[in-house]
Each structure stands twice: as structure tokens, then as C-alpha cells.
Amino acid sequence: MSLTAFFLCAGYGTRLRPYTDRVPKPCIPFLGQSALELNVRATDAALKPDRRIANAHHLPDAVRATANPLGLDVIFEPEILGTGGGLANAAHILRDTDHFLVHNADLIHSIDLAALYRDHLDSGAMATLAALSVERGANTLSVSLERDLLGVHGYDGFGGDSHEAKRLTFAGIAFYRRDALAFIADGASDIKPGWMATLRGGGKIRVVDVTGVPWYDFGTPQGLWEALKYRMESAGDFAYGYTAAAGMQPRVDNEAGIDLPEGLKNVAVYEAPRIPLEAGTTNLLTGFDFDWKVRP
């Protein structure tokens, strides 16, 4: 049973500009390792995929520089295609595998990918989606008691189903059978119309609720900070590249490798800032031309 892992790396990371004008979101470092590297290594350990690929549009050379040493082939998209369009654009590769994982590369999480894949294979579903309930934002996936996707609220006129047991939000991680590609249209598109087309065609889509499992989409400064805190907890490293007294947990990530003053707490330094940090600075993500205050 062959498996390809496809990591989505094409987005602009608009809400993290100006940093993401220079560094694609999947290449943002967490204690010296990019998000892409963390996700690829976790996927390799859990699934041992036969092939790994990524797409790129924004800053493709930076994506290649991170992806290629990890053994990923990079597919360049001349225009942003979205998840659906990205899958269609990679279909010439994905058709050569029995199943494929599609994984947003701008996530930090501890979802059990091996268990998700077993569920996918055991159910015989066309696709299996990891999903969760979020307090803020719309939960649009309509899910039955049997964990089947009934539809997506707001797409193709879907307004609900009497068999709906819960609503969830897609977690950016899904497994697909190869024949799911038949329901994904060419051209720029979200993946949700492809799911709706699958359901109309009689295909089953499984939904696995991972609510409560650590999962962070670091698309905003606060989200980036929450993901970094979780990474520090997981690694047991609360002073990366920073001198701290034994037993202290200042939560400082010095990705720039520069000399830093004493007394920092809840600080991430991605590039040397224009104005040097003052001693005792707290609750800040900073770089050459940005200072993002965050809640601790």
C-alpha cells in the first residue's frame, strides 16, 4: 500500500507580514527547526511515506532550500491555486500512489497521524479529515453520529442535514484515496467543493474529531506565540540560544543568534531588530522591522 505525503507551502502568510515577505510560513523556525521540518519528521516517524512532495508559490526558492534537504520534491505553482487546485496540479504524481496525505505545513500539532491513517484505511473512505471544534470562528463541517461528512455549510447550497450530530472545523490534515482526484477540478479552488462533489458522487468522507489534541495554526502573531510555547513545552527547552539560570523558564527563542540582554521573558527574536532590546522586555515577537506584542 503506497503513500505519498504532500505538504502545502504555497501561501503568502499575509497576517505575519512583513516577516513573511522574507520567510514563508512553513520555513518559520521553532527552536532551530522549521515548521516544515518538524512536520516532515513527525510524518516520517509515524507513516514512513514512500514519497514526499510540497508545493510552492510565494518565495519558492526559500521553500526549496528548506524542503529539498528533507527529501521533498517541490512543485512550483505560477499562481496561487488553493488546496483543491494544488491537488489537481500535483495529480500527475498523486495518481501513482494508492493513498496520499495532504498536510498544511504551517501547523504545529500532536495529532496521531498513524491512528488517523489506520482509521482511513479501515473505513474504506474516499477521504478522511482531521477536524476539531473551535471556539472562535465558524464550524462548517456537518458530521453524522457515524463520523461521516454530510456536507459543508455555505458550499453548494448546503444548509444542514437532519442526521447532523456535530459541526467541526477542518484541521488542515487529510488522507485521500487516489480515486478522490476524480472529484477535484482543475484551476484555482478550495478543497471544499471537491468534498461536496465526492459526496454527490456517492463517495464517503470520514471525519475524525481531534478536539483537545494540541493543534496550532500559527497564521497570526498570537497563534505563532502559542505554537512556540507548545514547542518549548514539548522540547523542554525554554531558553533556546539564551543564557538563563538553572531551572528558570524564561521562554526565550533566539533564532537570530544575537547577544540578548538579561531578564527577557516570553520573547522570540527571529532577526536582529533595528533597535536593540532592552533588559526586562516581555511578551514580544520581534525581527528587523516588526514588534508584535503577545499575550503570555
C-alpha positions in Angstrom: 0.0 0.0 0.0 1.9 3.1 -1.2 1.6 6.5 0.4 2.7 10.0 -0.6 2.9 12.9 1.8 2.0 16.3 0.3 2.9 19.4 2.3 1.2 22.6 1.4 3.7 25.5 1.3 2.3 28.0 -1.2 0.5 30.6 0.8 1.6 34.2 1.4 1.3 34.3 5.2 -0.4 37.7 4.9 -1.1 38.2 8.6 2.6 37.7 9.6 3.9 40.3 7.2 6.5 41.9 7.0 8.3 38.8 8.3 6.7 36.5 5.7 7.7 38.9 2.9 11.1 37.3 3.6 10.4 33.9 5.2 7.5 31.6 4.1 5.3 30.5 7.0 6.4 26.8 6.7 10.0 28.0 7.0 9.5 29.9 10.2 11.8 28.4 12.8 10.8 26.9 16.2 13.9 26.3 18.4 16.1 26.0 15.3 13.8 23.8 13.2 11.4 25.0 10.6 7.7 24.1 10.9 8.1 22.1 7.7 11.0 20.1 9.1 9.0 19.4 12.3 6.0 18.2 10.3 8.1 16.1 7.8 10.0 14.4 10.6 6.8 13.6 12.5 5.2 12.3 9.4 8.2 10.1 8.5 8.2 8.7 12.1 4.5 7.9 12.1 3.9 6.8 8.5 7.2 6.2 6.6 5.7 7.6 3.3 7.1 6.3 0.0 7.4 9.8 -1.3 7.2 13.4 0.0 6.3 16.4 -2.1 5.5 20.1 -1.4 4.0 22.9 -3.4 5.4 26.5 -3.6 4.4 29.8 -4.9 5.4 32.6 -2.5 9.2 32.7 -2.1 9.7 29.3 -3.9 13.5 29.4 -3.6 13.2 29.6 0.2 10.7 26.7 0.2 13.1 24.6 -1.9 16.0 25.5 0.3 14.1 24.1 3.3 12.3 21.2 1.5 14.9 19.7 -0.7 17.3 18.7 2.2 14.4 16.9 3.8 13.9 14.8 0.7 10.9 16.6 -0.7 10.3 17.3 -4.4 8.8 20.8 -4.8 6.1 21.6 -7.4 6.1 25.3 -8.3 2.7 27.0 -8.8 2.9 30.1 -11.0 -0.3 31.3 -9.4 -1.9 30.5 -6.1 -4.2 27.5 -6.6 -5.7 26.8 -3.2 -5.8 23.3 -1.8 -8.1 21.9 -4.4 -6.1 23.4 -7.3 -2.9 22.4 -5.7 -4.0 18.8 -5.6 -5.1 18.9 -9.2 -1.8 20.4 -10.2 0.0 17.6 -8.4 -2.3 14.9 -9.8 0.4 13.6 -12.2 2.4 12.5 -9.1 -0.5 11.6 -6.8 -2.1 9.2 -9.3 1.0 7.0 -8.9 0.2 6.3 -5.2 -2.6 4.3 -3.5 -3.2 7.0 -0.9 -1.9 10.4 -0.1 -1.7 12.6 2.9 -2.3 16.3 2.5 -0.8 18.4 5.3 -0.8 22.1 5.8 2.8 22.9 6.6 2.0 25.9 8.7 0.8 23.8 11.7 2.3 22.7 15.0 0.4 19.7 16.5 0.5 16.3 18.1 -2.3 14.6 16.1 -1.7 10.9 15.9 -1.1 10.5 12.1 -0.7 6.8 12.3 -4.0 6.3 14.0 -5.7 8.7 11.6 -4.3 6.7 8.6 -5.4 3.4 10.1 -8.9 4.8 10.5 -8.8 5.9 6.9 -7.8 2.5 5.6 -10.2 0.6 7.9 -13.2 2.7 7.0 -12.7 2.4 3.2 -13.5 6.1 2.9 -12.6 8.2 -0.1 -11.1 10.7 2.2 -10.5 11.1 6.0 -10.3 14.5 7.5 -8.9 15.6 10.9 -11.3 18.1 12.4 -11.9 20.0 15.6 -14.3 22.3 17.3 -13.0 25.9 17.6 -14.5 28.5 19.9 -13.8 31.4 17.6 -14.9 31.1 14.0 -17.4 29.0 12.2 -17.5 25.2 12.5 -18.8 24.4 9.0 -18.3 20.6 8.6 -21.5 18.8 9.2 -20.8 15.4 10.7 -23.1 12.5 11.4 -23.1 10.3 14.5 -21.3 7.7 12.4 -18.5 10.3 11.8 -19.3 10.7 8.1 -19.2 14.1 6.5 -22.7 15.2 5.5 -21.7 18.5 3.8 -20.0 21.8 4.3 -22.2 24.7 5.4 -22.0 27.5 2.9 -20.9 25.4 0.0 -23.0 24.3 -3.0 -26.2 25.4 -1.2 -25.7 23.0 1.7 -27.7 24.2 4.7 -27.7 21.3 7.1 -28.9 17.7 7.4 -31.3 16.1 9.9 -28.6 13.5 10.6 -26.1 16.1 11.8 -24.6 15.3 15.2 -22.0 18.0 15.4 -20.2 20.7 13.5 -16.4 20.9 13.3 -13.6 22.8 11.6 -11.1 21.2 9.3 -7.7 20.9 10.9 -5.7 21.1 7.7 -4.7 17.4 7.6 -6.4 14.7 5.5 -5.8 11.3 3.9 -7.2 10.6 0.4 -7.6 7.6 -1.8 -6.1 8.0 -5.2 -9.6 8.0 -6.9 -10.6 11.1 -4.9 -8.7 13.1 -7.5 -11.6 12.5 -10.0 -13.7 14.9 -7.9 -11.2 17.7 -7.8 -11.5 20.3 -10.6 -8.5 21.9 -12.3 -7.8 25.5 -11.7 -7.7 27.6 -8.5 -10.1 26.3 -5.9 -10.6 25.5 -2.3 -10.8 21.8 -1.4 -14.4 22.0 0.0 -16.1 21.9 -3.5 -14.1 18.8 -4.1 -15.5 17.3 -0.9 -19.0 18.2 -1.9 -18.5 16.7 -5.4 -17.3 13.5 -3.7 -20.4 13.3 -1.6 -22.7 13.9 -4.6 -20.8 11.1 -6.4 -21.5 8.6 -3.7 -18.1 8.7 -2.0 -17.8 8.5 1.7 -15.7 11.1 3.7 -14.7 10.2 7.2 -14.2 12.9 9.9 -12.1 12.2 12.9 -12.6 14.6 15.8 -9.3 15.6 17.3 -10.6 18.3 19.6 -8.4 18.6 22.6 -5.3 17.4 20.9 -2.6 20.1 20.8 -3.0 21.9 17.5 -1.8 25.3 16.5 -2.3 27.3 13.2 0.4 30.0 13.5 -1.2 32.3 11.0 -1.2 35.3 13.4 1.4 36.6 15.8 -0.6 35.3 18.8 -1.0 31.9 17.1 2.7 31.9 16.4 3.4 32.5 20.0 1.0 29.8 21.2 2.7 27.3 18.8 6.1 28.3 20.1 5.1 27.9 23.7 3.8 24.4 22.9 7.0 23.6 21.1 9.1 24.7 24.1 7.0 22.6 26.4 7.4 19.6 24.1 11.1 20.0 23.7 11.7 21.0 27.3 13.8 24.0 26.0 12.7 27.3 27.5 15.8 29.3 26.6 16.9 28.5 23.1 20.1 30.4 22.4 19.7 32.4 25.5 21.5 32.2 28.9 19.2 31.5 31.8 19.7 30.4 35.3 19.3 26.7 36.0 15.6 25.8 36.5 14.4 29.0 35.0 11.8 29.1 32.2 12.1 32.5 30.5 10.5 31.2 27.3 13.0 32.9 25.0 13.7 31.7 21.4 16.8 33.4 20.0 16.6 32.4 16.3 18.7 35.4 15.3 21.7 34.1 17.4 22.5 37.6 18.6 23.5 38.8 22.1 20.5 39.5 24.2 20.1 41.4 27.4 19.1 39.9 30.7 15.7 39.5 32.1 13.8 38.7 28.9 10.6 36.7 29.3 8.1 35.4 26.6 10.3 36.7 23.8 11.1 35.4 20.3 13.8 37.1 18.3 13.6 36.0 14.6 16.0 38.6 13.2 18.2 41.3 14.7 15.8 44.2 15.4 16.6 47.7 14.3 16.5 48.9 17.9 18.3 46.6 20.4 16.0 45.0 23.0 16.0 46.4 26.5 16.7 44.3 29.6 13.4 43.0 31.1 11.5 43.0 27.8 8.4 40.8 28.0 5.7 39.3 25.7 7.2 40.2 22.3 8.0 38.6 19.0 10.5 40.7 17.1 12.5 41.0 13.9 14.2 43.6 11.7 11.0 45.6 11.0 8.3 44.2 13.3 7.5 44.1 17.0 4.4 42.0 17.9 3.1 42.2 21.4 1.5 38.9 22.5 -0.5 37.7 25.5 1.6 35.5 27.7 
